[in-house]
C-alpha cells in the first residue's frame, strides 16, 4: 500500500523559507508523478508543483515560479518543495499526491490522483 507522509510545515514570517518533504513508501510503479497541492480556508484546492518519476520533468503554477523548487531524492523516495520568499497568500494546508502512470508535468494538475498525504500546515505571517 502506498503511503505519503508530509512534513516541514510551520509558521514563518513573510519573506522567509520552508522546505516541505513528502516521504513515499510502498511505491512499486515505474512511472508516476508526485504533485504538491494546497488549500487555503474558503478556497478551492490548487496545484502548486509537479514532478515526474520518468525524467524529473517539473511544472509550477504561475504564482510560485521563481520562488518554489520541487526536487526528488529517488533513493529516499522523497519529494521536496523548497519554498522561498514566502507570502501571506501562500498560507494553506499543503498536500502531496501521487498519480500512477506516465504524464508530462505541465498537465500534472489535470488528473485525479491515486494517493494523498494527510497534509501539513504552512502559515505565513505578514
N, C-alpha and C positions, 0 to 999 in steps of 0.2 A: 504494500500500500504506500502510495506517495504521500509524504508529509512535507509541508513547507512551514518553516518557523522564522518569523521576522524578529529582528532585534535592532536596537540602536536609536530608537526614537527618544524624544525628550523635549525639554524646554530650552529654547535658545533665543538670544536677542537677535533682532533684525541685523542682517549683515554677517551673522555667524554661520557656522558649518555643522553638519551632522553627516555621519555615514550609516546608512541602513544596511543590514545584512539579511539575506534570505537563504537559510540553510535548507537544502533539499535532500531528502532521503527516500530510498525506495525507487529511484528513477532508473529505469532499465531501457528506456527508449533511446534510439539513436538520434532522432530528430525531434526537437521540441523547442519551444520558445518560453522564456520567462519574462513577464512584464511586471512593472510596478504600476499600481493604480492608487488613486487617493479619493477620499470622500470627505468633504467638509460638511459641517452641520447645515442642514437645509438645502444642500446642493446634491446634484447627481454625481455619481462616481465618474471619474475621468481617468483616462490612460495618461501615464506620465512618461514612461520609457519602456523600451522593449529590446531584448537581445535574443538572438537565435543560437542554438547549440551548434548548428552545422558550420557556420562561418563567422560567428560573432558579429553578425550584422546588427547594427543598432539603430534606434529611432527615438526621437524625443518630441514631445508635444512642444509647440512653439514657446509657450510661456516659461519653459525651463531650459531651453537651449542656451548654451554658453555658461550655464550655472550648475547643471547637474551632469554627472557622468555615471553611466552604467558599465559595469565590468563583471567578469566572472572568473572564478578560480575553479577550473574544472576538476582539479584533484580533490578539492574540498567540497565540490558540488554546492558552491555558494555563489550567489549573485549579490553584488554590492550596488548601492546607489549613493554616490558621493554627492552631497548637496552643499553648494557654496552660495554665499551672498543670499542667504535665505530672507524671504519677505513675509510679512504677516499673512499675505494671501496664500502662502504655502501651507498654512496651518490646516491639518487634516489627519485622518487616520490613513496610514499608508499600508497597502496590501501588496504582497507579491502573489503571482498566479502563474500556473504552468499550463501550457497548451501543447498537447501531443500532436506531432506532425510537422511537416516542413512548411514554413511560411517565409515571406520577406518581412523584415522588422517593421517597415513602414505601414504594413497592413495589420500589425500586431494587435491593434485595438478593435478590429472588426469582428473578432471571433468570440464565441462563448468558451471560456477557459474551463479546463477539466478539473483543476485542483487549485485551492486557495489557502493562503495562510490566515492566521487569526487577526492580523493587523497590528500595527504599532503606531502610537500617537506621536505626532510631531506638532509642537506648538511654538510659534514664532512670535515673540513679544515685540511690540513697537517701541 
